[in-house]
Amino acid sequence: MNNIIPNGIHRWGALHVDGLNLTNEHGQPVRLRGMSTYGIQWQPQFAGEGSVATIRDYGANLLRVAMYTDEGGYLTHPEKVKADAFRAVETALSLDMYAILDWHILYDNNPMTHLKEAKEFFAEAAKRYAGQPGLLYEICNEPNGDVTWERDVRPYAEEVIPVIRQFSPNAVILVGCSTWSQDVDLAAKHPLDFPNIMVTCHFYAGTHGKPLQKKIDRARELGTPIFISEWGTSRADGNGGVFIRESEEWLRFLDERNLSWANWSLGDRDETSAALKPGANPNGNWREEEISESGRFVFRQFRT
């Protein structure tokens, strides 16, 4: 198998952030589009070579590896979950695809709650992948609840980013923000003072629309680069829809701004946002009847 792809690591090399743009090693704006795994502790089989190679063949150049901290994830089974996450990252890299290693906080709400564990994890990961041009680090998925950028997320990032920089000094680092990574405008008012940083924004087409788009534009007006590290064709709970018209409107918005994205999710969970139907082959090469309505829609977007 020829694992070199026209929009992959071998062509674009190490990524950087220049102004509002994600750029290749030559300073030219580039774009990543791909899939996020479902929680790696639940469905690691869909992050294997067969599945990842199949989305690559559809045109994806990105795999986001969602490593939950809570819900039976890393904090409960650190060695197993870490091994599955690293294996998924290395599978994507071996296929010439970029990878995001995602510290997927959710029901643990505040990234400061497990700051020590995050620093230990990212020190190990950044040392393991030092010099690897294809890896991006997402240090807090969706801070939520009684959490603010100023009090919680920004101080957390100021602790974790130097740990990664010690071993991977130029890696692109993605930072979530409050209200499930939607308060990008608030984060932009007091940005982090590090290079190669992007703030993440998450949306679900059946729940979020123009108000969130206005927040993205406001953040960009203030000079903050945005990365859509998670979006879905469903409502925010993963169900409802599929909201094709609203998804198309969102994708036009992202296209006009050249924003990179990862769709939720590459798995066969029985929910609208899943790209595959329950029982789909974890080894990829899916038949049409194994791909959900959402999956068929999203896979078409990789080549547009």
SERO-4910 file (N, C-alpha, C, O; in steps of 0.05 Angstrom, whole numbers):
BEGIN
 pado doro    nc1    nc2    nc3   cac1   cac2   cac3    cc1    cc2    cc3    oc1    oc2    oc3
  Met    A     17    -24      0      0      0      0     18     25      0     36     27     16
  Asn    A     12     44    -18     26     69    -18     13     87      3    -10     96     -1
  Asn    A     28     93     24     16    108     46     21    138     44     15    153     63
  Ile    A     31    148     22     35    176     18     10    188      6      0    178    -15
  Ile    A     -1    209     18    -25    222      8    -19    251      0      0    262     11
  Pro    A    -34    262    -18    -28    288    -29    -30    311     -9    -19    333    -13
  Asn    A    -45    307     13    -48    328     33    -40    319     61    -52    326     81
  Gly    A    -19    302     61    -11    290     86     16    300     96     26    321     87
  Ile    A     28    286    115     52    295    129     75    297    110     91    317    111
  His    A     78    278     91    102    279     73    101    304     55    122    314     48
  Arg    A     77    313     48     75    337     32     77    363     48     91    381     40
  Trp    A     63    364     70     60    389     85     80    392    108     87    414    116
  Gly    A     90    370    118    110    371    139     99    381    166     75    379    171
  Ala    A    117    392    182    109    403    208     91    428    204     97    445    188
  Leu    A     69    429    219     50    451    217     58    473    237     71    469    257
  His    A     49    497    230     53    521    246     28    538    246     11    534    229
  Val    A     27    557    264      5    576    265     17    603    257     35    613    270
  Asp    A      5    615    236     14    641    227    -10    659    225    -26    656    207
  Gly    A    -12    678    244    -36    694    245    -61    677    251    -62    663    271
  Leu    A    -80    678    233   -104    662    237   -103    634    224   -121    618    226
  Asn    A    -80    629    210    -79    606    192    -61    584    204    -41    588    217
  Leu    A    -70    559    198    -53    536    202    -37    533    176    -49    533    154
  Thr    A    -11    531    178      6    531    154     24    507    153     29    495    174
  Asn    A     34    501    129     53    479    126     81    489    132     85    512    140
  Glu    A    101    471    128    128    478    136    140    501    119    161    512    125
  His    A    126    507     96    135    529     79    119    555     84    122    574     69
  Gly    A    102    555    104     86    578    110     61    582     94     49    603     95
  Gln    A     53    562     79     29    564     62      5    553     78      7    533     91
  Pro    A    -18    567     77    -42    558     91    -50    530     82    -51    524     58
  Val    A    -57    513    101    -66    486     96    -91    481    112    -99    497    129
  Arg    A   -103    458    107   -128    451    121   -129    422    127   -123    405    110
  Leu    A   -136    415    152   -140    388    160   -170    382    162   -185    398    173
  Arg    A   -178    359    152   -206    350    154   -206    320    158   -192    305    144
  Gly    A   -221    312    178   -221    283    184   -242    276    205   -262    290    207
  Met    A   -236    255    220   -255    244    239   -243    243    267   -219    240    270
  Ser    A   -260    246    286   -253    240    314   -262    212    320   -284    204    312
  Thr    A   -246    197    334   -255    172    345   -277    176    365   -280    198    375
  Tyr    A   -293    156    370   -310    156    394   -291    151    417   -267    148    413
  Gly    A   -300    151    442   -282    147    464   -265    122    460   -276    100    456
  Ile    A   -239    126    461   -221    104    455   -223     81    474   -216     58    468
  Gln    A   -233     86    499   -236     64    518   -260     46    511   -261     24    520
  Trp    A   -278     57    494   -302     41    486   -299     28    459   -307      5    455
  Gln    A   -287     42    440   -286     32    412   -259     35    400   -256     48    379
  Pro    A   -238     23    412   -211     25    400   -209     11    373   -192     17    357
  Gln    A   -228     -8    368   -226    -24    343   -230     -7    319   -220    -14    297
  Phe    A   -244     16    321   -249     33    298   -226     53    294   -228     71    277
  Ala    A   -205     51    310   -181     67    306   -158     50    296   -135     58    297
  Gly    A   -164     26    287   -144      8    276   -138     15    247   -151     33    235
  Glu    A   -118      2    235   -109      9    208   -131      7    187   -133     24    170
  Gly    A   -148    -14    189   -168    -17    169   -188      7    167   -193     17    146
  Ser    A   -198     15    191   -217     37    192   -204     64    184   -215     79    168
  Val    A   -180     68    195   -167     94    190   -158     96    161   -161    117    149
  Ala    A   -149     74    149   -141     74    121   -166     79    103   -163     91     82
  Thr    A   -189     70    112   -213     73     96   -221    103     95   -229    113     74
  Ile    A   -221    117    118   -228    145    117   -206    161    102   -212    181     89
  Arg    A   -181    152    104   -160    165     88   -166    162     58   -162    180     42
  Asp    A   -176    138     50   -182    134     22   -206    150     13   -208    157    -11
  Tyr    A   -223    158     31   -245    177     25   -234    205     22   -248    222     10
  Gly    A   -210    210     32   -198    237     29   -191    250     55   -180    273     55
  Ala    A   -196    238     78   -189    250    104   -158    251    107   -144    233     98
  Asn    A   -148    272    120   -120    273    127   -115    277    156    -94    286    165
  Leu    A   -136    271    173   -134    276    202   -150    255    217   -172    248    209
  Leu    A   -138    246    239   -152    229    259   -149    242    286   -126    246    295
  Arg    A   -171    248    299   -170    258    326   -175    234    345   -195    220    342
  Val    A   -157    230    364   -159    207    382   -170    218    408   -156    231    424
  Ala    A   -196    211    413   -210    222    437   -205    203    461   -218    182    463
  Met    A   -186    211    477   -179    195    501   -193    208    525   -183    226    538
  Tyr    A   -217    197    532   -232    207    555   -214    204    580   -200    185    584
  Thr    A   -216    224    597   -204    222    624   -222    208    644   -213    191    659
  Asp    A   -247    215    643   -268    204    661   -282    181    647   -273    172    626
  Glu    A   -304    172    658   -322    151    646   -307    126    639   -310    116    616
  Gly    A   -291    116    657   -276     91    651   -252     95    633   -242     76    622
  Gly    A   -244    120    630   -222    126    612   -195    126    626   -189    109    642
  Tyr    A   -178    145    618   -150    145    627   -146    145    657   -129    131    667
  Leu    A   -162    160    671   -159    162    700   -165    136    714   -156    131    737
  Thr    A   -182    119    702   -189     93    713   -170     71    704   -162     54    721
  His    A   -163     71    679   -146     49    668   -123     63    652   -122     60    627
  Pro    A   -105     76    665    -86     92    651    -68     77    631    -64     87    609
  Glu    A    -59     54    638    -40     41    620    -54     30    595    -44     33    573
  Lys    A    -77     18    599    -91      7    576   -101     29    557    -97     27    533
  Val    A   -114     49    569   -125     70    552   -103     86    538   -106     93    515
  Lys    A    -82     91    553    -59    105    540    -47     88    517    -41     99    496
  Ala    A    -45     62    521    -34     45    500    -52     46    476    -42     47    453
  Asp    A    -78     45    480    -97     46    457    -96     73    443    -97     74    419
  Ala    A    -93     95    458    -91    121    446    -65    124    430    -66    134    408
  Phe    A    -43    115    441    -18    117    427    -18    100    402     -8    108    381
  Arg    A    -31     76    404    -33     59    380    -49     73    358    -42     71    335
  Ala    A    -70     86    366    -87    100    346    -71    123    333    -72    127    308
  Val    A    -57    138    349    -40    160    339    -20    149    318    -17    160    297
  Glu    A     -7    127    326     14    117    309      3    104    283     16    104    263
  Thr    A    -21     94    285    -35     84    261    -39    106    241    -33    104    218
  Ala    A    -50    129    251    -54    152    233    -28    162    221    -27    167    197
  Leu    A     -8    165    238     18    175    228     30    157    207     41    166    187
  Ser    A     27    131    211     38    111    192     24    113    165     35    104    144
  Leu    A     -1    124    165    -16    127    140    -13    155    128    -29    162    111
  Asp    A      6    170    138     12    197    128     -9    217    136    -10    239    124
  Met    A    -25    210    155    -46    228    165    -36    242    190    -21    231    206
  Tyr    A    -46    267    194    -41    281    219    -59    269    241    -80    258    235
  Ala    A    -50    272    265    -65    262    288    -67    283    310    -49    298    314
  Ile    A    -90    283    324    -94    299    348    -96    280    371   -112    262    371
  Leu    A    -79    285    391    -81    270    416    -97    286    436    -88    307    446
  Asp    A   -121    277    442   -141    294    455   -145    284    484   -154    262    489
  Trp    A   -138    302    503   -144    298    532   -173    305    536   -180    329    540
  His    A   -191    285    535   -219    289    531   -234    293    557   -249    275    565
  Ile    A   -231    315    570   -247    321    594   -275    326    585   -280    338    564
  Leu    A   -294    318    602   -323    323    596   -337    325    623   -342    347    633
  Tyr    A   -344    302    634   -359    303    659   -341    310    683   -351    315    705
  Asp    A   -315    311    679   -297    321    700   -295    352    698   -281    364    714
  Asn    A   -309    364    679   -315    393    678   -291    411    676   -286    425    656
  Asn    A   -275    412    697   -254    432    700   -227    420    695   -219    401    709
  Pro    A   -211    429    676   -185    417    671   -166    419    694   -148    402    696
  Met    A   -170    438    712   -152    441    735   -156    417    754   -138    412    771
  Thr    A   -178    403    753   -183    381    772   -162    360    770   -154    348    790
  His    A   -152    355    746   -132    334    742   -107    345    728    -96    333    710
  Leu    A    -99    369    738    -76    382    726    -51    365    729    -35    362    710
  Lys    A    -47    353    752    -23    336    756    -22    313    736     -1    308    724
  Glu    A    -44    299    733    -45    277    715    -41    286    686    -28    272    670
  Ala    A    -52    309    679    -49    319    652    -20    325    646    -10    319    624
  Lys    A     -6    337    665     22    344    661     39    319    658     57    318    641
  Glu    A     33    299    674     48    274    672     43    261    645     61    251    632
  Phe    A     18    260    636     11    248    611     24    262    588     37    249    571
  Phe    A     21    288    587     32    303    564     63    303    564     75    305    542
  Ala    A     75    302    587    104    299    588    113    273    574    132    272    559
  Glu    A     99    251    581    105    225    569    100    225    539    116    216    523
  Ala    A     77    236    531     69    236    503     88    253    487     98    245    465
  Ala    A     94    277    496    112    295    481    140    285    479    153    289    459
  Lys    A    149    271    499    175    258    498    175    235    478    194    232    462
  Arg    A    154    219    478    151    197    460    151    206    431    163    193    414
  Tyr    A    137    228    426    134    238    398    150    263    392    144    278    374
  Ala    A    171    267    407    189    290    402    199    289    373    209    269    364
  Gly    A    196    312    360    205    314    332    186    302    312    192    303    288
  Gln    A    163    292    321    143    281    302    126    303    290    112    317    305
  Pro    A    128    308    264    115    331    252     85    328    249     71    348    245
  Gly    A     74    304    252     46    299    246     27    301    270      3    296    266
  Leu    A     37    306    294     21    304    318     14    332    329     31    349    333
  Leu    A    -12    336    334    -22    360    348    -32    351    375    -41    328    378
  Tyr    A    -30    368    395    -39    362    422    -64    379    429    -63    403    427
  Glu    A    -85    365    438   -109    379    447   -111    375    477   -115    353    487
  Ile    A   -106    396    493   -101    393    521   -125    394    539   -123    387    563
  Cys    A   -148    402    529   -173    400    545   -197    402    526   -202    423    514
  Asn    A   -212    381    525   -233    378    505   -255    398    508   -258    416    492
  Glu    A   -271    396    529   -294    413    533   -298    422    562   -314    410    576
  Pro    A   -282    441    571   -288    452    598   -317    462    599   -327    474    581
  Asn    A   -330    456    622   -358    463    624   -366    465    653   -350    460    671
  Gly    A   -391    474    658   -400    479    685   -389    505    695   -387    525    680
  Asp    A   -384    506    721   -374    531    734   -344    534    728   -327    532    746
  Val    A   -338    539    702   -310    540    693   -308    565    676   -325    571    659
  Thr    A   -287    581    680   -282    604    663   -255    603    650   -237    589    660
  Trp    A   -252    617    628   -225    619    615   -205    632    634   -183    621    637
  Glu    A   -212    654    646   -193    669    663   -184    653    688   -161    652    694
  Arg    A   -204    642    702   -198    630    727   -187    601    725   -171    593    742
  Asp    A   -195    587    704   -190    558    703   -174    549    678   -152    538    681
  Val    A   -185    555    655   -173    543    631   -146    556    624   -127    542    618
  Arg    A   -145    582    625   -120    595    618    -97    588    637    -75    581    627
  Pro    A   -102    588    663    -80    579    681    -72    550    677    -49    543    679
  Tyr    A    -92    533    671    -86    505    664    -68    503    640    -47    489    640
  Ala    A    -75    517    619    -59    517    595    -31    527    600    -11    517    588
  Glu    A    -28    547    616     -2    559    622     16    539    637     40    542    637
  Glu    A      4    519    650     19    498    664     26    476    645     48    465    645
  Val    A      7    468    627     11    444    611     27    450    586     44    434    578
  Ile    A     24    473    574     38    479    549     68    477    552     82    465    535
  Pro    A     80    489    573    109    486    576    119    457    579    142    451    572
  Val    A    102    440    590    110    412    593    113    400    565    132    385    560
  Ile    A     94    405    547     96    395    520    120    408    505    135    395    491
  Arg    A    123    434    509    144    449    495    172    439    503    191    442    487
  Gln    A    175    428    526    201    418    535    211    397    516    236    395    512
  Phe    A    194    381    505    202    359    488    194    364    458    208    355    440
  Ser    A    172    377    454    162    383    427    158    413    424    136    423    426
  Pro    A    180    427    421    179    457    423    162    471    402    154    494    407
  Asn    A    157    458    379    143    472    358    116    460    351    103    469    332
  Ala    A    107    440    366     82    427    360     58    446    362     58    464    379
  Val    A     38    442    345     14    458    348     -3    447    371     -7    422    373
  Ile    A    -11    465    388    -27    457    412    -54    470    411    -56    494    406
  Leu    A    -75    453    414   -102    462    413   -113    464    442   -110    446    458
  Val    A   -126    487    448   -136    492    475   -166    497    474   -175    514    460
  Gly    A   -180    481    489   -209    485    492   -215    509    509   -198    522    520
  Cys    A   -241    516    510   -249    539    526   -276    533    540   -287    511    536
  Ser    A   -285    551    556   -309    546    572   -334    542    556   -335    548    532
  Thr    A   -355    531    569   -381    525    557   -377    506    533   -385    511    511
  Trp    A   -365    483    539   -361    461    520   -346    471    495   -353    464    472
  Ser    A   -325    487    499   -309    498    478   -325    515    458   -323    511    434
  Gln    A   -341    532    469   -356    551    453   -350    581    459   -357    598    443
  Asp    A   -338    586    482   -333    614    489   -306    624    477   -289    635    491
  Val    A   -304    620    451   -279    628    437   -275    658    438   -252    667    438
  Asp    A   -296    673    438   -294    702    439   -282    712    466   -268    731    467
  Leu    A   -289    698    487   -279    705    514   -249    698    515   -233    713    526
  Ala    A   -242    674    505   -214    666    504   -197    686    488   -174    691    495
  Ala    A   -208    697    467   -193    715    450   -187    742    463   -169    755    455
  Lys    A   -203    749    484   -198    774    497   -172    774    514   -161    795    520
  His    A   -164    750    522   -139    747    538   -124    723    528   -124    702    542
  Pro    A   -112    725    505   -100    701    493    -75    691    507    -62    706    523
  Leu    A    -69    666    503    -44    654    514    -20    666    499    -21    671    475
  Asp    A      1    669    514     25    682    503     46    660    495     68    659    506
  Phe    A     38    643    477     55    622    466     51    621    436     30    627    426
  Pro    A     72    614    421     68    609    392     54    583    386     54    565    403
  Asn    A     44    580    362     32    555    352     10    544    370      9    521    377
  Ile    A     -8    563    378    -31    556    394    -57    563    378    -58    584    365
  Met    A    -76    545    379   -103    550    368   -123    544    389   -120    525    405
  Val    A   -145    559    390   -167    554    408   -188    537    393   -194    543    370
  Thr    A   -198    517    407   -218    499    394   -246    510    398   -253    522    418
  Cys    A   -263    504    377   -291    510    379   -306    484    371   -298    471    351
  His    A   -326    477    386   -342    453    379   -371    461    374   -382    478    387
  Phe    A   -383    448    354   -411    453    348   -425    428    339   -412    409    328
  Tyr    A   -451    428    342   -469    407    332   -491    421    316   -504    439    326
  Ala    A   -494    413    291   -510    429    272   -539    431    280   -552    451    273
  Gly    A   -549    411    295   -577    413    303   -582    430    328   -605    435    335
  Thr    A   -561    439    341   -563    455    365   -551    483    361   -563    503    371
  His    A   -529    486    348   -514    511    346   -516    523    318   -516    508    299
  Gly    A   -517    549    317   -519    562    291   -506    589    291   -483    592    300
  Lys    A   -519    609    281   -507    635    276   -495    649    301   -474    661    299
  Pro    A   -508    647    325   -495    659    348   -467    649    353   -449    664    360
  Leu    A   -463    623    350   -436    612    353   -417    620    330   -394    625    335
  Gln    A   -428    622    306   -412    631    284   -402    660    289   -380    667    282
  Lys    A   -419    676    300   -412    704    306   -390    704    327   -372    721    326
  Lys    A   -391    686    347   -369    684    367   -342    677    353   -322    688    360
  Ile    A   -343    658    334   -319    651    320   -308    675    305   -284    680    306
  Asp    A   -325    689    291   -315    713    276   -304    734    295   -285    747    288
  Arg    A   -317    737    318   -307    757    337   -280    749    347   -262    766    349
  Ala    A   -276    724    353   -250    714    362   -229    719    341   -206    727    347
  Arg    A   -235    713    316   -216    717    294   -210    747    290   -187    754    284
  Glu    A   -230    764    293   -225    793    292   -205    802    313   -190    821    308
  Leu    A   -205    788    335   -186    795    357   -159    781    353   -142    784    370
  Gly    A   -157    766    331   -131    754    325   -127    725    334   -104    716    334
  Thr    A   -148    712    343   -145    685    354   -152    664    332   -174    664    321
  Pro    A   -133    647    326   -138    625    306   -155    603    319   -152    596    342
  Ile    A   -174    593    303   -193    574    312   -190    547    297   -185    547    273
  Phe    A   -193    525    312   -193    498    301   -219    484    310   -224    483    334
  Ile    A   -234    474    292   -259    460    298   -252    431    303   -253    414    285
  Ser    A   -244    424    328   -234    397    333   -257    377    338   -252    353    341
  Glu    A   -282    387    339   -305    368    341   -330    382    331   -337    404    340
  Trp    A   -344    368    313   -370    378    305   -386    354    296   -376    333    289
  Gly    A   -413    357    297   -430    335    290   -454    344    274   -461    367    274
  Thr    A   -466    325    259   -489    331    243   -515    329    259   -537    334    248
  Ser    A   -513    322    284   -536    317    301   -540    341    320   -529    362    316
  Arg    A   -557    337    340   -559    355    363   -534    351    380   -519    332    376
  Ala    A   -530    368    400   -507    366    417   -506    340    434   -485    332    443
  Asp    A   -529    327    437   -529    302    452   -522    278    435   -523    255    445
  Gly    A   -516    282    410   -508    261    392   -531    249    376   -527    231    359
  Asn    A   -555    258    381   -579    247    368   -595    269    354   -587    292    355
  Gly    A   -617    261    341   -632    280    326   -620    284    298   -596    282    295
  Gly    A   -637    291    279   -627    295    252   -627    269    237   -641    251    243
  Val    A   -610    268    217   -587    284    211   -595    311    200   -613    313    183
  Phe    A   -582    333    209   -588    360    201   -570    368    178   -550    382    181
  Ile    A   -578    359    154   -562    363    130   -560    392    123   -538    402    118
  Arg    A   -583    406    121   -582    434    113   -565    451    132   -548    467    123
  Glu    A   -569    447    158   -553    462    177   -524    455    176   -506    472    179
  Ser    A   -518    429    171   -490    421    168   -477    433    144   -454    442    144
  Glu    A   -492    435    122   -482    447     97   -476    477    102   -456    488     92
  Glu    A   -494    490    117   -489    519    123   -464    522    140   -448    540    135
  Trp    A   -460    505    159   -436    506    175   -411    501    158   -391    515    161
  Leu    A   -412    481    141   -389    475    125   -382    497    106   -358    502    100
  Arg    A   -402    511     95   -396    535     79   -381    556     95   -362    568     86
  Phe    A   -391    560    120   -378    579    138   -349    571    143   -331    588    142
  Leu    A   -344    546    148   -316    536    153   -299    539    127   -276    547    129
  Asp    A   -311    532    104   -296    534     79   -287    562     74   -265    567     65
  Glu    A   -305    581     78   -299    609     73   -276    620     90   -262    639     83
  Arg    A   -271    607    113   -251    616    132   -227    596    133   -208    600    148
  Asn    A   -228    575    116   -207    555    115   -201    543    142   -178    539    149
  Leu    A   -223    537    157   -219    525    183   -218    495    182   -233    482    168
  Ser    A   -199    484    197   -195    455    198   -216    443    217   -226    456    235
  Trp    A   -222    417    212   -243    405    229   -240    374    231   -228    361    214
  Ala    A   -252    364    253   -255    335    257   -284    330    264   -296    343    282
  Asn    A   -296    311    250   -325    304    255   -327    283    276   -311    264    278
  Trp    A   -348    285    292   -355    265    313   -377    247    302   -398    257    296
  Ser    A   -373    221    300   -349    206    308   -346    181    291   -365    172    278
  Leu    A   -322    170    291   -315    146    276   -321    122    294   -303    113    308
  Gly    A   -345    112    292   -353     89    308   -381     80    299   -394     92    282
  Asp    A   -390     58    312   -416     47    304   -436     49    327   -454     32    329
  Arg    A   -433     68    344   -452     72    366   -479     79    355   -482     91    334
  Asp    A   -500     70    369   -527     74    360   -536    103    366   -553    107    384
  Glu    A   -524    122    352   -532    150    355   -528    163    328   -512    155    311
  Thr    A   -543    185    323   -544    198    297   -517    207    288   -510    206    264
  Ser    A   -500    217    306   -474    228    299   -454    208    291   -433    215    279
  Ala    A   -458    182    296   -439    162    289   -437    158    259   -458    158    245
  Ala    A   -413    155    248   -409    153    219   -417    125    209   -422    122    185
  Leu    A   -418    106    227   -423     78    219   -448     67    233   -455     76    255
  Lys    A   -461     48    221   -484     35    233   -475     13    252   -454      2    249
  Pro    A   -491      8    273   -484    -14    291   -477    -40    277   -492    -48    259
  Gly    A   -455    -52    285   -447    -77    272   -428    -73    248   -421    -93    236
  Ala    A   -421    -48    241   -403    -43    219   -376    -57    223   -368    -60    246
  Asn    A   -363    -64    202   -338    -79    203   -316    -60    215   -311    -39    203
  Pro    A   -304    -67    237   -283    -51    249   -258    -50    232   -240    -33    236
  Asn    A   -256    -68    212   -232    -68    195   -235    -51    170   -218    -51    153
  Gly    A   -257    -35    169   -260    -16    147   -270    -29    121   -283    -50    121
  Asn    A   -265    -15     99   -276    -23     73   -306    -28     74   -316    -49     66
  Trp    A   -320     -8     85   -348    -12     91   -365    -13     66   -360      2     47
  Arg    A   -385    -30     67   -406    -29     47   -424     -5     51   -425      5     74
  Glu    A   -437      3     31   -455     27     33   -474     24     56   -480     43     70
  Glu    A   -485      0     60   -505     -4     80   -494     -4    109   -509     -4    128
  Glu    A   -467     -4    111   -455     -2    138   -450     27    146   -444     32    169
  Ile    A   -452     45    128   -446     73    133   -473     88    139   -492     85    125
  Ser    A   -473    104    161   -497    118    168   -502    142    149   -485    149    133
  Glu    A   -525    154    152   -531    178    136   -510    200    142   -501    214    124
  Ser    A   -504    203    168   -483    223    175   -457    216    163   -443    234    151
  Gly    A   -449    191    164   -423    183    153   -422    187    123   -401    197    113
  Arg    A   -443    181    109   -443    185     80   -440    215     73   -425    222     55
  Phe    A   -454    232     88   -452    261     84   -423    270     90   -412    285     74
  Val    A   -412    263    113   -386    273    121   -364    263    103   -346    278     95
  Phe    A   -365    237     96   -343    226     79   -342    241     52   -320    243     41
  Arg    A   -365    250     42   -365    265     17   -350    291     19   -340    302      0
  Gln    A   -350    302     43   -338    329     47   -308    329     46   -296    350     42
  Phe    A   -295    306     49   -266    305     50   -254    313     23   -231    323     22
  Arg    A   -268    310      1   -257    315    -25   -269    341    -38   -261    348    -60
  Thr    A   -286    355    -24   -297    379    -35   -279    403    -31   -286    425    -39
***
